[in-house]
Each structure stands twice: as structure tokens, then as C-alpha cells.
């Protein structure tokens, strides 16, 4: 179980490092929650839906890609050195 856990962590770090190497920045946009239905509002008052979007920009530092990929590779190698459980 530990072997598979460390292997998964190492592969995940390598993938994140490769993504940081390819991307300059990532922009996450979240839409506003949907407006209330007409049943909950009065007949004469129907508020306009809000069209505001909040944006979050993620810019990875220069050291992130190579550090993530190298630490992921070390963890993958460590997972191969862990002993397998003896059946029985």
C-alpha cells in the first residue's frame, strides 16, 4: 500500500512540474451563482442576474517546474526501493 501511495505522489508531482513547464500562467474564472427562480420573487420585482466574474490568476515561479519534476522522480525511485509485502 505504501509503495503505491508513494508512486502516485511521485507521478502527480512530475505531472504538475510538466504542466508548470508548459504554462506561463493559469487563469481560473468562477461564474456568479445562478439567480433565484421566479417562484421566490415577487411578481413585479425580478432582479437582473449578476454577470460579475471573479478571476484568479496563478503564475508559477521559475523554480517550480524543475523542482516538482525532480522531487517527483526521487519519490518514484524511492517507491521502487520499498520492499514488497511477503504473502502469507
PyMOL commands that set and color helices and strands:
alter all, ss='L'
color gray80, all
select helices_A, chain A and resi 2-22+38-40+64-81
alter helices_A, ss='H'
color red, helices_A
select strands_A, chain A and resi 26-30+54-58
alter strands_A, ss='S'
color yellow, strands_A
deselect
rebuild
show_as cartoon
